[in-house]
Amino acid sequence: MTARSPYDTLVTVYGGSGFLGRHVVRALAKRHYRIRVAVRRPELANFLQPLGRVGQIHAVQANLRNVPSVEAAARDAQVLINLVGILFERGRQRFDAVHAYGAEQVALAANAHGARMVHVSAIGADANSTSAYNAEQLVLAAQPSTVIMRPSILFGPEDDFFNRFAALARISPALPLIGGGLTRFQPAFVGDVAAAIADAVDGKARAGTIYELGGPDIRAFKELMQFVLATIERKRLLMNLPFPVAKLQATLLQYLPKPLLTPDQVELLRTDNVVSETAKSEMRTFQGLGIEPEPIEAIVPSYLWRFRKTGQFRRRLA
Ligand SMILES: NC(=O)c1ccc[n+]([C@@H]2O[C@H](COP(=O)([O-])OP(=O)(O)OC[C@H]3O[C@@H](n4cnc5c(N)ncnc54)[C@H](OP(=O)(O)O)[C@@H]3O)[C@@H](O)[C@H]2O)c1
């Protein structure tokens, strides 16, 4: 799609300091792109510098709720990637303001500058009328050639899913099975999603297309909790928490500084988080991009061992 070499291509990564962001920055740096990381607090993004050559990665201040800052970060870039997302609302960080309005500003900037765009959303954005779905619609209206990536839940060393439940298992006698733990997930390795995004930057993805990215295995929430417990070698009760009870708890928990559960998350758990049959048949998947995704067994034990009673030291079995 693009004739420019990566050395001449400036890619702005909004939200590049986040969990997925740092893997995207690493993947782009390996492919020799020039990278501008746009975040609210660039001074906290300096840890990204060693992922590239001297001067290859540069952090600038941008807030998706502030149009001039979005516009300034887009200047002279050939590709804009939007990875900004929030899990809960605080102050002016509202879902509509950040996910929908913010994403639209990035797309408008891409259109104004003739830049290509990659937008990261989430599986399930279509099933529920969420701000993520609104964002997709606004982005495609503003920049129709945008490639949209919808991953299932992400795993990797700094993930918020496996680490969170392993940490909970360390202090709690039971793990909750919201809605009976029947919701199905297709966890995707963060490095694979970063590779898919880098492929889109390379011009290997279809323009104006929504990709759904899930790992090789589909697992119910209960199975994932059993996997966590087996990995960290701990026995815990798996406690059924019906949706209405979970919603009630979440209503209170959402006011914690970093909420363990929010009512929106409970709502999302009502729907399976897996790649759709349509996306599979149209090859709008990892496989369509030529990526063989990693299973959780290959990666997760390499960082969950610290939650075992004996850390990296296994008990003698013989
Ligand atoms: N993690 C998952 O399991 C998962 C699954 C499916 C989809 N996704 C999607 O993937 C994307 C990335 O997720 P993630 O897990 O990497 O999130 P994350 O770790 O929370 O990172 C979010 C990034 O957004 C930046 N940010 C937040 N508010 C901002 C604002 N108003 N303006 C500019 N930057 C802002 C943050 O930096 P500052 O705070 O410094 O600004 C940070 O760099 C999101 O769209 C998310 O919905 C994630």
The ligand as an SDF file (V2000), in Angstrom:
LIG
                    3D

 48 52  0  0  0  0  0  0  0  0999 V2000
   -6.0850   -5.1480   27.7010 N   0  0  0  0  0  0  0  0  0  0  0  0
   -7.0070   -5.9290   27.1300 C   0  0  0  0  0  0  0  0  0  0  0  0
   -7.2510   -7.0840   27.5480 O   0  0  0  0  0  0  0  0  0  0  0  0
   -7.7630   -5.4380   25.9110 C   0  0  0  0  0  0  0  0  0  0  0  0
   -8.6610   -6.3280   25.2730 C   0  0  0  0  0  0  0  0  0  0  0  0
   -9.3620   -5.8950   24.1450 C   0  0  0  0  0  0  0  0  0  0  0  0
   -9.1680   -4.5920   23.6780 C   0  0  0  0  0  0  0  0  0  0  0  0
   -8.2920   -3.7620   24.3150 N   0  0  0  0  0  0  0  0  0  0  0  0
   -8.1400   -2.3870   23.7880 C   0  0  0  0  0  0  0  0  0  0  0  0
   -6.7820   -2.1490   23.4710 O   0  0  0  0  0  0  0  0  0  0  0  0
   -6.4790   -0.7660   23.6670 C   0  0  0  0  0  0  0  0  0  0  0  0
   -5.2510   -0.6620   24.5580 C   0  0  0  0  0  0  0  0  0  0  0  0
   -5.5300   -1.2820   25.8130 O   0  0  0  0  0  0  0  0  0  0  0  0
   -4.4290   -1.3940   26.9620 P   0  0  0  0  0  0  0  0  0  0  0  0
   -4.7640   -2.5960   27.7600 O   0  0  0  0  0  0  0  0  0  0  0  0
   -3.0690   -1.2320   26.3800 O   0  0  0  0  0  0  0  0  0  0  0  0
   -4.7840   -0.0810   27.8390 O   0  0  0  0  0  0  0  0  0  0  0  0
   -3.8330    0.6880   28.8970 P   0  0  0  0  0  0  0  0  0  0  0  0
   -2.7020   -0.1510   29.3220 O   0  0  0  0  0  0  0  0  0  0  0  0
   -4.7560    1.2140   29.9620 O   0  0  0  0  0  0  0  0  0  0  0  0
   -3.2510    1.9130   28.0550 O   0  0  0  0  0  0  0  0  0  0  0  0
   -4.0440    3.0140   27.7290 C   0  0  0  0  0  0  0  0  0  0  0  0
   -3.1670    4.1120   27.1350 C   0  0  0  0  0  0  0  0  0  0  0  0
   -4.0090    5.2350   26.8330 O   0  0  0  0  0  0  0  0  0  0  0  0
   -3.4150    6.4310   27.3500 C   0  0  0  0  0  0  0  0  0  0  0  0
   -4.5160    7.3590   27.6420 N   0  0  0  0  0  0  0  0  0  0  0  0
   -5.5350    7.2130   28.5340 C   0  0  0  0  0  0  0  0  0  0  0  0
   -6.3790    8.2650   28.4540 N   0  0  0  0  0  0  0  0  0  0  0  0
   -5.8860    9.0750   27.4950 C   0  0  0  0  0  0  0  0  0  0  0  0
   -6.3310   10.3170   26.9280 C   0  0  0  0  0  0  0  0  0  0  0  0
   -7.4270   10.9590   27.3650 N   0  0  0  0  0  0  0  0  0  0  0  0
   -5.5800   10.8650   25.9250 N   0  0  0  0  0  0  0  0  0  0  0  0
   -4.4490   10.2580   25.4850 C   0  0  0  0  0  0  0  0  0  0  0  0
   -3.9820    9.0890   25.9620 N   0  0  0  0  0  0  0  0  0  0  0  0
   -4.7010    8.5160   26.9650 C   0  0  0  0  0  0  0  0  0  0  0  0
   -2.6170    5.9950   28.5590 C   0  0  0  0  0  0  0  0  0  0  0  0
   -1.5130    6.8360   28.8300 O   0  0  0  0  0  0  0  0  0  0  0  0
   -1.6440    8.1270   29.8150 P   0  0  0  0  0  0  0  0  0  0  0  0
   -2.4900    7.6830   30.9840 O   0  0  0  0  0  0  0  0  0  0  0  0
   -0.2410    8.4880   30.1670 O   0  0  0  0  0  0  0  0  0  0  0  0
   -2.2920    9.1780   29.0010 O   0  0  0  0  0  0  0  0  0  0  0  0
   -2.0660    4.6350   28.0420 C   0  0  0  0  0  0  0  0  0  0  0  0
   -0.9200    4.8650   27.2580 O   0  0  0  0  0  0  0  0  0  0  0  0
   -7.7430   -0.1360   24.2720 C   0  0  0  0  0  0  0  0  0  0  0  0
   -8.4930    0.4620   23.2510 O   0  0  0  0  0  0  0  0  0  0  0  0
   -8.4950   -1.3340   24.8210 C   0  0  0  0  0  0  0  0  0  0  0  0
   -9.9030   -1.1080   24.8550 O   0  0  0  0  0  0  0  0  0  0  0  0
   -7.5790   -4.1480   25.4070 C   0  0  0  0  0  0  0  0  0  0  0  0
  1  2  1  0
  2  3  2  0
  2  4  1  0
  4  5  1  0
  4 48  2  0
  5  6  2  0
  6  7  1  0
  7  8  2  0
  8  9  1  0
  8 48  1  0
  9 10  1  0
  9 46  1  0
 10 11  1  0
 11 12  1  0
 11 44  1  0
 12 13  1  0
 13 14  1  0
 14 15  2  0
 14 16  1  0
 14 17  1  0
 17 18  1  0
 18 19  2  0
 18 20  1  0
 18 21  1  0
 21 22  1  0
 22 23  1  0
 23 24  1  0
 23 42  1  0
 24 25  1  0
 25 26  1  0
 25 36  1  0
 26 27  1  0
 26 35  1  0
 27 28  2  0
 28 29  1  0
 29 30  1  0
 29 35  2  0
 30 31  1  0
 30 32  2  0
 32 33  1  0
 33 34  2  0
 34 35  1  0
 36 37  1  0
 36 42  1  0
 37 38  1  0
 38 39  2  0
 38 40  1  0
 38 41  1  0
 42 43  1  0
 44 45  1  0
 44 46  1  0
 46 47  1  0
M  CHG  2   8   1  16  -1
M  END
$$$$
